[in-house]
Amino acid sequence: MIENRSNIKVHKHSLWLYDIELENDQLVGHHIEGEHVTLRLIITPLLPEWPKCSILIKFSNQTSGNVRMRDTSFVPNLKSKTGRRWGFLNTYNIALFHGSTKMMNNRPLSAYDITDGSEVTVKIEIDTR
């Protein structure tokens, strides 16, 4: 179900309820005893020795190109590489989106399930005064 809703491949995630790792065919409702429960979804990144992913970088003006990075890299690394490739002097005003989700600087690419062939959209945020 997680794979269907979030497009995160089964081999890259695990779902935990308390200290129980739920299997793909288990229903969460069978384990809930109270009204509130916290589930933990853990997404496992590719290992550092695995090959780099080819990520399609798209701009609103239809310009696009590929960059290669490991999914263990952090979002600022992708911003920096994008900035160097397309000639941005500062990357602080670059916002990256995977689908409709804005990518946060303190997270690795694996948190957004960036894999080979993923598309990331670049938006330039300009502060008008």
N, C-alpha and C positions, 0 to 999 in steps of 0.2 A: 504494500500500500504506500509506503514512503517513496519507493521508486516511482510509482505511478504519479503521485502528487507533486513531488519535488524534483523529479528527474535525477535523483542521486542513485547511482548504481548500487545494487545490493552488496557487492563485495567491498564497498567503501564506507559503509555505515553500520552502526550497531545501536540498538535502542535498549535503554536500561530503565527498569522500574525498581526502585530501591536498590538492591544488590543483585537483581536477576536480569540477565541479558535475555531479552525476548527473541524468540525465533520468528522467522518470517510468517509462519502459519498460526502463531499464537495471537489471541485477542487480549487486549489490555484489560478489558472489563472482567476477565476471569481472575485477575490479581488484585483488583481494587477492593479495599476493605472499608475505607472512609469516604467522605465527600470530596476531599481534595487530594490530589496526588501530583507529584512532579516526575516527569519523564525526562531522561537525558538522551539526546541524540548525539552520538559521537561520529564525526566524519573523519576517516583515516586518510591522510594525504599520501601521495605517492612517496616512496622512499627516496632519499637524496640520490642514490645511485641509479635510479630509474631515469629514463630519457626525459628530455624536456618536452613540454606540450607546445604545440603550435596554436597560438591564440590570435584570432582575427580581431583587429582593432578597427572600429568603425567610427566615423565622424558624421555629424548631421548633414554635411555637404556631399555625402556619398563617397568621400575619400576613405580608402581602407587599405590595410596592409597587415602582414603577419609579424608577430614577434614570438620568440621562443623562450620559455621560462619553465622552471619546475613549479609544481603546485605547492611546494613548501615555501616559495618566495612570498614576501609580504606585498601588500597593495602598493606601498610607496616605491618598491622596486619596479613594479610594472609602470607606475606613473613616470618614474625617472627614465626608464627605457623608452617609453612612448614619447616623452619630451625630447630626448636626444634624437630619436628617429625622425620626428617631425619638426624639430627646430624650436621648441619652446625654451625660453631662457629660464622661466620659473615654472615649477610644477605645482605650486601651492593652490593655483586656481583651476587645476584640472580635477574634474570629478569623473569617476569611472562607474559604469553601471553594467551589471550582468543581469540581463532581462530588465525588470523594472526595479531591481534592488540596487541601491547606492552602496558601493563598496567602501568600507571603513578602513582607515589607515592602519589600525592596530590588529588587523587580521590577515592570516595567510590566504593565498588564492584558493586553497583547498576548502576554506570555510564557505566559499561560494560555489563549490563543486566545479572549479575550472579544470577542464580536461582538454585533451587534444581536440582541436576543432571548435572550442568554445568561442563565442562572440562577446566582446566587451565594447560598449559604446562610450566614447569620450565626449564629455560636455565641458565647455570652458565657462567657468563661473566668473562673471565680471561684476565687481562692486561699483555701481554707479553712484556718483555723489551729486 
